[in-house]
């Protein structure tokens, strides 16, 4: 494989990972909600959701490659034929979800500032809102560039933290470390996790159409993306084993562990959290703007409104937004996955 061919593959993989490892992921809030609360079964759930996301990535890129899909509206035209009203409802729903998740990322940034730095959350949210607006003005190329720089560093740091965390843990006796506290079915939660992430991923994948060269590339992108997602998920999962207080009371359980157990890594993990939130926020914001705007003027106007509104909504609270909305959107994403399966 040529160097430039591999470089294109990595660009796309880094945007996918950057979209996935946002505030909910790196903070441990998602990992706790969908996997860790199921005990040992949660590890199986991680692999199930990885398989689902791999299918979604692969199928979406194949549709883009075959039909030259430009945006989510065109993508829906392929998935759903002869039902304009239904397509319209789904398009609106997906765009609302992307926008709400964008708001959740801004809230997560503010929550970190408040929990770890003792700085008012509104200040943190405002900093991220301004930074994302600057990137929005550079469009998709800016998003790819930021992910190309930040995501490899984030992955590297997470792997190092994962190795340090596991060095005195006996993985063969893993069931002694975690207990099941969630009565929901672990397979259903794994499907919901893959499902709601697919709602986020598909519109972002469509913005990367110009970076896809052939079907062979699509396969490599899929495999590499899912291997990295599963690895990073397991790292955060095992971090949560170290929580020594009531985990349900923590906004950011993984941050709590690093701050209390591995104090020397506190600032590195802070960088991971903030960097992860930043990469997800710009990917989601850009895909939303690409979906709902028709010209440069409306793009700029809506970007300004989005960023200002996000700071106001961030006052609701990060974990409240994650726990309430993510499972709901997981059910909505199932429709998209079923249509992809039978397309």
C-alpha positions as CSV (number, residue, x, y, z in Angstrom):
1,X,0.0,0.0,0.0
2,X,1.4,3.4,-1.0
3,X,2.2,6.0,1.6
4,X,-0.4,8.5,0.2
5,X,-3.1,5.8,-0.1
6,X,-2.5,5.0,3.6
7,X,-2.5,8.7,4.5
8,X,-6.0,9.1,3.0
9,X,-7.2,6.1,4.9
10,X,-5.9,7.4,8.2
11,X,-7.4,10.9,7.6
12,X,-10.9,9.3,7.4
13,X,-10.3,6.9,10.3
14,X,-9.2,9.8,12.5
15,X,-12.3,11.8,11.7
16,X,-14.4,8.7,12.5
17,X,-12.6,8.2,15.9
18,X,-12.7,11.9,16.6
19,X,-16.5,11.8,16.1
20,X,-16.9,8.8,18.4
21,X,-14.7,9.7,21.3
22,X,-16.5,12.8,22.5
23,X,-17.5,14.0,26.0
24,X,-19.7,11.0,26.8
25,X,-17.0,8.5,25.7
26,X,-13.8,10.0,27.2
27,X,-15.5,11.0,30.4
28,X,-16.6,7.4,31.1
29,X,-20.3,8.5,31.2
30,X,-21.3,6.5,28.1
31,X,-19.2,3.5,29.0
32,X,-20.8,3.3,32.5
33,X,-24.4,3.8,31.1
34,X,-24.2,1.2,28.3
35,X,-21.6,-1.3,29.3
36,X,-19.9,-1.1,32.7
37,X,-23.2,-1.2,34.6
38,X,-23.8,-4.6,33.1
39,X,-20.7,-6.1,34.7
40,X,-18.7,-8.7,32.8
41,X,-21.4,-8.8,30.1
42,X,-20.6,-5.2,29.2
43,X,-17.3,-6.4,27.6
44,X,-19.3,-8.6,25.3
45,X,-21.5,-5.6,24.6
46,X,-18.5,-3.5,23.5
47,X,-17.7,-6.1,20.8
48,X,-21.4,-6.3,19.7
49,X,-21.6,-2.5,19.3
50,X,-18.2,-2.5,17.5
51,X,-19.6,-4.9,14.9
52,X,-22.7,-2.8,14.4
53,X,-20.7,0.4,13.9
54,X,-18.4,-1.5,11.5
55,X,-21.4,-2.5,9.4
56,X,-22.8,1.1,9.3
57,X,-19.4,2.6,8.3
58,X,-18.9,0.0,5.5
59,X,-22.4,0.2,4.1
60,X,-22.6,4.0,4.2
61,X,-19.3,4.4,2.3
62,X,-20.4,1.8,-0.3
63,X,-23.6,3.8,-0.9
64,X,-21.5,7.0,-1.2
65,X,-19.1,5.2,-3.6
66,X,-22.0,3.8,-5.8
67,X,-24.4,6.7,-5.9
68,X,-22.1,9.7,-5.3
69,X,-24.3,10.9,-2.4
70,X,-23.7,14.5,-1.5
71,X,-25.7,15.0,1.7
72,X,-28.1,13.2,4.2
73,X,-31.2,14.1,2.2
74,X,-29.8,12.3,-0.9
75,X,-28.7,9.4,1.4
76,X,-32.3,9.0,2.6
77,X,-33.6,9.0,-1.0
78,X,-31.6,5.8,-1.5
79,X,-32.7,4.2,1.8
80,X,-36.4,5.1,1.5
81,X,-38.1,5.3,-1.8
82,X,-41.6,6.8,-2.6
83,X,-42.2,8.1,0.9
84,X,-41.4,11.8,0.8
85,X,-43.2,12.6,4.1
86,X,-41.3,9.9,6.0
87,X,-38.0,11.1,4.5
88,X,-38.7,14.6,5.6
89,X,-39.5,13.5,9.2
90,X,-36.4,11.4,9.5
91,X,-34.2,14.1,8.0
92,X,-35.5,16.6,10.6
93,X,-35.2,14.1,13.4
94,X,-31.5,13.3,12.6
95,X,-30.6,16.9,12.3
96,X,-32.2,17.7,15.6
97,X,-30.3,14.8,17.2
98,X,-27.0,16.0,15.7
99,X,-27.7,19.5,17.0
100,X,-28.6,18.3,20.5
101,X,-25.5,16.1,20.7
102,X,-23.5,19.2,19.6
103,X,-25.0,21.0,22.6
104,X,-24.1,18.0,24.9
105,X,-20.5,18.3,23.8
106,X,-20.4,22.0,24.7
107,X,-22.0,21.2,28.0
108,X,-19.4,18.5,28.6
109,X,-16.6,21.0,28.0
110,X,-18.1,23.3,30.6
111,X,-18.6,20.4,33.0
112,X,-14.9,19.5,32.9
113,X,-13.9,23.1,33.6
114,X,-16.3,23.2,36.6
115,X,-15.5,19.8,38.0
116,X,-11.7,19.7,37.5
117,X,-10.6,23.3,37.3
118,X,-13.1,25.1,39.5
119,X,-13.9,27.5,36.7
120,X,-17.5,28.4,35.9
121,X,-18.9,26.0,33.3
122,X,-20.2,28.8,31.2
123,X,-16.6,30.0,30.6
124,X,-15.6,26.6,29.4
125,X,-18.6,26.3,27.1
126,X,-18.0,29.7,25.7
127,X,-14.4,28.9,24.8
128,X,-15.4,25.8,22.9
129,X,-18.3,27.5,21.1
130,X,-15.9,30.2,19.9
131,X,-13.2,27.7,18.8
132,X,-15.8,25.6,16.9
133,X,-17.1,28.6,15.1
134,X,-13.6,29.4,13.9
135,X,-13.2,25.9,12.5
136,X,-16.7,26.0,10.9
137,X,-15.5,28.9,8.8
138,X,-12.9,26.6,7.2
139,X,-15.5,23.9,6.4
140,X,-14.7,20.1,6.1
141,X,-11.0,20.6,5.4
142,X,-10.6,22.2,8.8
143,X,-12.3,19.3,10.5
144,X,-10.1,16.7,8.8
145,X,-7.0,18.7,9.6
146,X,-7.9,19.1,13.3
147,X,-8.6,15.4,13.6
148,X,-5.4,14.5,11.7
149,X,-3.4,16.3,14.4
150,X,-5.4,15.7,17.6
151,X,-6.8,12.1,17.3
152,X,-3.4,10.2,17.0
153,X,-2.2,12.1,20.2
154,X,-5.5,11.2,22.0
155,X,-5.2,7.6,21.0
156,X,-1.6,7.4,22.1
157,X,-2.3,9.0,25.5
158,X,-5.3,6.7,26.1
159,X,-3.3,3.6,25.3
160,X,-0.5,4.7,27.7
161,X,-3.1,5.3,30.5
162,X,-4.7,1.9,29.7
163,X,-1.4,0.1,30.1
164,X,-0.6,1.9,33.4
165,X,-4.1,1.0,34.7
166,X,-3.8,-2.7,33.9
167,X,-0.3,-3.3,35.2
168,X,-1.5,-4.4,38.7
169,X,-4.9,-5.8,37.7
170,X,-5.5,-9.5,37.3
171,X,-7.7,-9.7,34.2
172,X,-8.4,-13.4,34.6
173,X,-10.3,-12.5,37.8
174,X,-12.1,-9.6,36.2
175,X,-15.5,-10.7,37.6
176,X,-14.2,-9.9,41.1
177,X,-13.7,-6.3,40.2
178,X,-17.1,-5.4,38.7
179,X,-20.7,-6.1,39.6
180,X,-23.8,-5.9,37.5
181,X,-26.0,-3.0,38.6
182,X,-28.1,-2.5,35.5
183,X,-31.2,-4.7,35.1
184,X,-31.6,-3.9,31.4
185,X,-30.6,-6.4,28.8
186,X,-26.9,-5.9,27.9
187,X,-27.4,-6.9,24.3
188,X,-30.1,-4.3,23.9
189,X,-27.8,-1.6,25.4
190,X,-25.0,-2.6,23.1
191,X,-27.4,-2.3,20.1
192,X,-28.6,1.1,21.3
193,X,-25.0,2.3,21.7
194,X,-24.1,1.3,18.2
195,X,-27.5,2.6,17.0
196,X,-27.3,6.2,18.4
197,X,-23.6,6.5,17.3
198,X,-24.7,5.5,13.8
199,X,-27.0,8.6,13.8
200,X,-24.0,10.7,14.5
201,X,-21.6,8.9,12.2
202,X,-23.6,8.7,8.9
203,X,-23.9,12.4,8.3
204,X,-20.2,12.9,9.2
205,X,-19.2,10.0,6.8
206,X,-21.1,11.7,4.0
207,X,-19.0,14.9,4.4
208,X,-15.9,12.7,3.7
209,X,-17.0,11.5,0.3
210,X,-14.1,13.3,-1.6
211,X,-11.5,11.3,0.4
212,X,-12.9,7.9,-0.7
213,X,-11.0,6.4,-3.7
214,X,-12.1,2.8,-4.0
215,X,-13.9,-0.2,-2.4
216,X,-10.7,-1.7,-1.1
217,X,-10.1,1.5,0.9
218,X,-13.5,1.2,2.4
219,X,-12.8,-2.2,3.8
220,X,-9.5,-1.1,5.4
221,X,-11.1,2.1,6.9
222,X,-13.9,-0.1,8.4
223,X,-11.6,-2.6,10.0
224,X,-9.1,-0.1,11.3
225,X,-11.8,2.2,12.8
226,X,-13.6,-0.6,14.6
227,X,-10.4,-2.1,16.1
228,X,-9.4,1.3,17.5
229,X,-12.9,2.0,18.9
230,X,-13.1,-1.4,20.6
231,X,-9.5,-1.0,22.1
232,X,-10.3,2.5,23.4
233,X,-13.7,1.4,24.8
234,X,-12.0,-1.4,26.7
235,X,-9.4,1.0,28.1
236,X,-12.2,3.3,29.5
237,X,-14.2,0.3,30.7
238,X,-11.2,-0.9,32.8
239,X,-10.6,2.5,34.1
240,X,-14.0,2.5,35.7
241,X,-13.1,-0.5,37.8
242,X,-11.0,1.9,39.9
243,X,-14.0,4.1,41.0
244,X,-14.2,3.9,44.8
245,X,-17.3,6.0,45.4
246,X,-20.9,5.8,44.1
247,X,-20.4,5.9,40.4
248,X,-23.9,7.1,39.7
249,X,-23.1,10.4,41.4
250,X,-20.2,11.2,39.1
251,X,-20.5,13.5,36.0
252,X,-17.2,12.2,34.6
253,X,-16.2,8.8,36.3
254,X,-13.1,8.2,34.1
255,X,-11.8,11.7,35.0
256,X,-12.4,10.9,38.7
257,X,-10.3,7.8,38.5
258,X,-7.4,9.5,36.7
259,X,-7.5,12.5,39.1
260,X,-7.6,10.3,42.3
261,X,-5.6,7.2,41.4
262,X,-3.1,8.4,38.8
263,X,-2.6,12.1,39.8
264,X,0.5,12.4,37.6
265,X,-1.7,11.7,34.5
266,X,-4.4,14.3,35.5
267,X,-3.4,17.0,33.0
268,X,-2.8,14.5,30.2
269,X,-6.3,13.1,30.7
270,X,-7.7,16.6,30.8
271,X,-6.2,17.1,27.4
272,X,-7.8,13.9,26.2
273,X,-11.2,14.9,27.5
274,X,-11.1,18.4,26.0
275,X,-9.5,17.3,22.8
276,X,-12.1,14.5,22.4
277,X,-14.9,16.9,23.0
278,X,-13.4,19.4,20.5
279,X,-13.1,16.8,17.7
280,X,-16.6,15.5,18.1
281,X,-18.1,19.0,18.3
282,X,-16.6,20.2,15.1
283,X,-17.5,17.0,13.2
284,X,-21.1,17.1,14.4
285,X,-21.4,20.9,13.9
286,X,-20.0,20.7,10.3
287,X,-22.3,17.8,9.3
288,X,-25.3,19.6,10.7
289,X,-24.4,22.8,8.8
290,X,-23.8,20.9,5.6
291,X,-27.2,19.2,6.0
292,X,-29.3,22.3,6.7
293,X,-27.7,25.2,4.8
294,X,-27.8,26.0,1.0
295,X,-25.3,28.8,0.7
296,X,-22.4,30.5,2.5
297,X,-24.5,33.3,4.0
298,X,-27.0,30.9,5.7
299,X,-24.1,28.6,6.7
300,X,-22.5,31.5,8.7
301,X,-25.7,32.8,10.2
302,X,-26.8,29.3,11.5
303,X,-23.2,28.7,12.8
304,X,-23.5,31.9,14.9
305,X,-26.9,30.9,16.2
306,X,-25.8,27.4,17.0
307,X,-22.7,28.5,19.0
308,X,-24.6,31.1,21.0
309,X,-27.5,28.8,21.8
310,X,-25.1,26.0,22.8
311,X,-23.7,28.1,25.7
312,X,-27.2,28.8,27.0
313,X,-28.3,25.2,26.9
314,X,-25.1,23.9,28.5
315,X,-26.5,25.2,31.9
316,X,-28.9,22.1,31.9
317,X,-26.0,19.8,32.9
318,X,-23.9,17.3,31.0
319,X,-24.8,13.9,32.7
320,X,-28.5,14.9,32.7
321,X,-28.4,15.4,29.0
322,X,-26.5,12.1,28.3
323,X,-28.7,9.9,30.5
324,X,-31.9,11.3,29.3
325,X,-31.3,11.6,25.5
326,X,-28.8,9.0,24.4
327,X,-31.0,5.9,25.0
328,X,-34.0,7.6,23.3
329,X,-31.9,8.4,20.2
330,X,-30.6,4.9,20.3
331,X,-34.1,3.6,19.5
332,X,-34.4,6.2,16.7
333,X,-31.1,5.0,15.1
334,X,-32.4,1.4,14.9
335,X,-34.6,2.4,12.0
336,X,-31.6,3.7,10.0
337,X,-29.6,0.5,10.7
338,X,-32.6,-1.7,9.6
339,X,-32.9,0.2,6.3
340,X,-29.2,-0.1,5.7
341,X,-29.4,-3.9,6.3
342,X,-32.2,-4.3,3.7
343,X,-30.9,-1.7,1.2
